[in-house]
Amino acid sequence: MEGAVSNLLSTGDRAIVVRGGKFGERWGEICKAYGIGFDAIDVEWGKAVDPRRIEEILRSDSSVRAVYTQASETSTGVRHPIREIAEVVKKHENTVLVVDGITGIGVFDIPMDGWGLDVVVSGSQKALMLPPGLSFAALSDKAWKFAERSNLPKYYFDFKKELKNTKKNQSSYTPAISLFVGLRESLRMIRKDGREAVYRRHAKLAEATRRAVRAIGLELYAPETPSDALTAVKFPEGIDGERLKALFFERYGITVAEGQEKAKGKIIRIAHLGYYDRLDMVMVISALEMLLREMGYKFELGAAVRAAEETFLEGQ
């Protein structure tokens, strides 16, 4: 993410930053660190950005050189309309679209060339099924032109230097060999299953999880545009969210993520991307039911598990 700012922009450039969650806000923080002024589009957490808001700013401000957004906002469980945003940005020759695909790549289709995305970044620790430690950035021809004239300071995250060494099948600095070896294996697994099958698996896991929590009266944090990477679930009234999160691990050895900043104490986030399967989701949903019942929440025990299982059996 940092390299996608420092390698594309120059002193005096402006950007648009979609801030619909913690990681959208991070784009703005990186721009600020490099002295890049930006127009912030603040989106209600749990909602997706309206591409028309981006279009309005681009029409009124010709100094905007980049639009920064997420494909999947990990902090809220929202999927942004990247294809529609790309249609807006591609009309502006002097502006690039930069997409954080960290919980999007490998979860649902993001055809960079087909949609006309200029920069897509991702990481090894999500749908690519590896430990954290590798990051990826893909640039369009248009984006490389921006990189050629960028004058912001850069050292380790120097895309031009990295491209030069990549062409020699090398990296600029000491590589994480073990992660590269692991990446080769995970890509073989994805290739064997087929990308479309991988996308369908993620969609099914997400649908089952959403149906399950709704079956026991829980609300989604992002009901309108949920991401297939994770499901953000609101706590029932009267339930101590931090205690619930802690009990997941204490009782069952399961780790779920809590909300961040303004969503802290309001939601848990259940991941279903990468190396997860149907039984993993049934397990975490069963644990959720037992913990909620223990904490006094009233519902039909087993309804969530049944809803998930019925979803998995559909179409078989």
C-alpha positions in Angstrom: 0.0 0.0 0.0 2.8 2.4 0.9 4.6 1.7 -2.4 1.4 2.4 -4.3 1.6 5.9 -3.0 5.3 6.6 -3.0 5.9 5.2 -6.5 3.0 6.8 -8.3 2.7 10.3 -7.1 4.8 13.4 -7.0 5.0 16.6 -5.0 1.9 18.7 -5.4 -0.3 15.8 -6.6 -3.7 15.2 -5.0 -5.6 12.0 -4.5 -9.1 10.7 -3.6 -9.3 8.3 -0.7 -12.4 6.2 0.0 -12.6 5.9 3.8 -15.2 3.3 4.6 -13.3 1.5 7.2 -10.0 1.1 9.0 -8.0 0.2 5.9 -9.6 2.9 3.8 -8.4 5.3 6.4 -4.9 3.8 6.1 -4.7 5.0 2.5 -5.2 8.6 3.8 -2.6 8.1 6.5 -0.1 7.0 3.9 -0.8 9.9 1.7 -0.4 12.3 4.6 2.9 10.7 5.5 4.2 11.6 2.0 2.7 15.1 1.9 0.0 14.2 -0.5 -3.2 16.2 -0.1 -6.4 14.2 -0.7 -10.2 14.5 -0.9 -11.6 12.0 1.6 -14.9 10.3 0.7 -16.1 9.2 4.1 -18.5 6.3 3.8 -20.6 5.0 6.6 -19.0 1.9 8.0 -20.9 -1.2 6.7 -21.8 0.6 3.5 -20.1 0.6 0.0 -19.0 3.8 -1.7 -21.2 5.3 -4.4 -19.0 5.7 -7.6 -20.8 8.9 -8.4 -19.1 10.6 -5.5 -15.8 9.8 -7.0 -17.0 11.1 -10.4 -18.1 14.4 -8.9 -14.7 15.1 -7.4 -12.8 14.1 -10.6 -14.9 16.5 -12.6 -14.3 19.4 -10.3 -10.6 18.8 -9.5 -8.2 18.2 -12.3 -5.2 17.9 -9.9 -6.3 14.5 -8.7 -3.8 11.9 -9.9 -5.0 8.8 -8.0 -8.1 7.2 -6.5 -7.4 4.8 -3.6 -10.0 2.3 -2.4 -10.5 -1.3 -1.2 -12.0 -4.1 -3.2 -13.0 -5.7 0.2 -12.8 -3.6 3.3 -11.6 -6.1 5.9 -12.6 -4.0 8.9 -16.3 -3.9 8.0 -16.9 -6.9 5.6 -17.9 -4.6 2.7 -17.3 -5.2 -0.9 -16.9 -2.0 -2.9 -18.1 -1.7 -6.6 -14.7 -1.7 -8.2 -15.8 -2.4 -11.7 -18.1 0.7 -11.6 -15.4 2.8 -10.0 -13.0 1.8 -12.8 -15.5 2.9 -15.4 -15.5 6.4 -13.8 -11.7 6.7 -13.4 -10.7 5.4 -16.9 -12.3 8.4 -18.4 -9.6 10.5 -16.8 -6.3 10.1 -18.6 -4.3 11.7 -15.8 -5.7 9.7 -12.9 -5.0 6.1 -11.9 -7.2 3.7 -9.9 -5.4 1.9 -7.0 -7.2 -1.0 -5.4 -6.3 -2.7 -2.1 -7.2 -6.3 -3.0 -5.7 -7.9 0.1 -8.9 -9.7 1.0 -10.3 -9.7 -2.5 -7.7 -11.4 -4.7 -8.4 -15.1 -4.7 -11.8 -14.6 -3.0 -13.8 -13.2 -6.0 -12.9 -12.3 -9.5 -11.0 -9.0 -9.9 -10.0 -9.0 -13.6 -7.4 -6.2 -13.5 -7.0 -5.9 -17.3 -10.6 -6.6 -18.1 -11.9 -3.8 -15.8 -9.1 -1.4 -16.5 -7.6 -1.3 -13.0 -4.2 0.5 -12.8 -2.7 -0.9 -9.6 -3.8 -3.8 -7.5 -2.0 -4.8 -4.3 -2.4 -7.9 -2.2 -0.8 -10.0 0.5 0.2 -13.6 1.1 -1.8 -14.1 4.4 -5.3 -14.1 3.1 -6.8 -16.2 0.2 -3.3 -17.2 -0.9 -3.2 -19.3 2.3 0.3 -18.4 3.5 1.7 -16.7 6.6 2.1 -12.9 6.3 5.4 -11.7 4.8 4.9 -11.3 1.1 3.1 -8.4 -0.6 2.2 -8.0 -4.3 1.6 -5.0 -6.5 0.6 -5.2 -10.2 0.7 -2.1 -12.4 -0.9 -1.2 -15.7 1.1 0.5 -18.5 -0.7 3.7 -17.5 0.5 3.3 -13.9 4.1 2.6 -15.0 4.1 6.0 -16.7 3.2 7.6 -13.3 6.0 5.6 -11.7 8.5 6.9 -14.3 7.9 10.5 -13.2 7.2 10.1 -9.5 9.6 12.1 -7.3 8.4 11.1 -3.8 11.1 9.5 -1.6 11.5 5.7 -1.8 14.1 3.1 -1.0 13.0 -0.5 -0.3 9.6 0.0 -1.9 11.0 1.1 -5.3 8.9 -0.4 -8.0 11.2 0.6 -10.8 14.1 -1.1 -9.1 12.0 -4.2 -8.3 10.8 -4.5 -11.9 14.4 -4.3 -13.2 15.4 -7.2 -10.9 12.3 -9.2 -11.6 13.2 -9.3 -15.2 16.4 -11.1 -14.2 14.3 -13.5 -12.0 15.7 -11.8 -8.9 14.5 -9.6 -6.1 16.2 -6.3 -5.1 16.9 -7.5 -1.6 17.0 -10.8 0.4 13.8 -12.7 -0.4 11.7 -14.7 1.9 12.5 -18.0 0.3 10.3 -20.2 2.4 7.3 -18.1 1.6 8.1 -18.2 -2.1 8.2 -22.0 -1.9 4.9 -22.0 -0.1 3.4 -19.6 -2.6 4.3 -22.0 -5.4 2.4 -24.8 -3.7 -0.7 -22.6 -2.9 -0.8 -21.4 -6.5 -0.7 -25.1 -7.7 -3.6 -25.8 -5.4 -5.6 -22.9 -6.8 -4.7 -23.9 -10.4 -5.7 -27.5 -9.8 -9.2 -26.5 -8.4 -9.6 -23.7 -11.0 -10.2 -20.1 -10.2 -13.9 -20.2 -10.8 -14.3 -23.2 -8.5 -12.3 -21.3 -5.8 -14.6 -18.2 -6.2 -17.7 -20.5 -5.9 -16.3 -22.1 -2.8 -15.8 -18.7 -1.1 -19.3 -17.5 -2.2 -20.8 -20.7 -0.7 -19.0 -20.4 2.6 -20.0 -16.7 2.8 -23.6 -17.4 2.0 -23.8 -20.2 4.6 -22.3 -18.0 7.3 -24.7 -15.1 6.5 -27.7 -17.4 6.5 -26.6 -19.0 9.7 -26.3 -15.8 11.8 -29.6 -14.5 10.4 -31.3 -17.7 11.3 -30.7 -16.9 15.0 -31.7 -13.3 14.7 -28.3 -11.7 14.4 -27.7 -8.7 12.0 -25.0 -8.3 9.4 -22.8 -5.2 9.7 -22.7 -5.0 5.9 -26.2 -6.3 4.8 -26.3 -4.6 1.4 -22.9 -5.3 -0.1 -21.2 -8.0 2.0 -17.7 -9.4 1.0 -17.3 -13.1 0.5 -14.0 -12.8 2.4 -15.5 -12.5 5.8 -18.8 -11.9 7.6 -19.1 -9.1 10.1 -21.8 -9.8 12.7 -23.4 -7.4 15.1 -23.6 -8.4 18.7 -27.1 -8.9 20.2 -28.1 -6.2 22.7 -26.9 -7.0 26.2 -24.1 -9.3 25.0 -20.5 -8.4 26.0 -18.7 -8.6 22.6 -15.2 -8.6 24.0 -16.1 -11.4 26.4 -17.7 -13.4 23.5 -14.6 -13.0 21.4 -12.4 -14.2 24.3 -14.6 -17.2 25.0 -14.3 -18.4 21.4 -10.6 -19.0 22.1 -10.8 -20.0 25.8 -13.4 -22.7 25.2 -12.9 -23.9 21.7 -9.5 -22.6 20.5 -11.2 -20.6 17.8 -10.0 -17.1 16.9 -12.4 -14.6 15.6 -11.6 -10.9 15.0 -13.3 -8.1 16.8 -14.3 -4.8 15.4 -11.8 -2.0 15.1 -12.2 1.6 16.3 -15.8 2.7 15.9 -16.9 -0.9 15.4 -15.0 -2.1 18.5 -17.3 -3.9 20.9 -20.1 -4.0 18.3 -19.1 -6.8 15.9 -17.1 -10.0 15.4 -15.6 -10.8 12.1 -15.7 -14.4 10.9 -13.3 -15.2 8.1 -14.0 -17.7 5.4 -11.3 -17.1 2.8 -8.3 -19.2 1.9 -7.7 -22.6 3.5 -11.2 -23.0 5.1 -13.8 -25.6 4.2 -17.5 -26.3 5.1 -16.7 -28.1 8.4 -14.7 -25.2 9.6 -17.7 -22.9 9.2 -20.1 -25.4 10.8 -17.6 -25.6 13.7 -17.4 -21.9 14.3 -21.2 -21.4 13.9 -21.8 -24.2 16.4 -19.4 -22.5 18.8 -21.2 -19.2 18.3 -24.5 -20.8 19.1 -23.3 -22.4 22.3 -21.5 -19.3 23.6 -24.5 -17.0 22.9 -26.8 -19.5 24.7 -24.4 -19.5 27.6 -24.4 -15.7 27.7 -28.2 -15.5 27.9 -29.2 -14.8 24.3 -32.5 -16.5 23.5 -32.9 -18.3 20.2 -33.6 -21.8 18.8 -30.5 -23.8 19.4 -29.2 -25.5 16.3 -31.0 -23.1 13.9 -27.8 -21.5 12.7 -26.0 -24.8 12.1 -29.0 -26.1 10.3 -29.1 -23.1 8.0 -25.5 -23.4 7.2 -25.8 -27.2 6.5 -28.8 -26.6 4.3 -26.9 -24.0 2.3 -24.0 -26.4 1.7 -26.4 -29.2 0.6 -28.1 -27.0 -2.0 -27.2 -27.9 -5.6 -25.5 -31.1 -4.7 
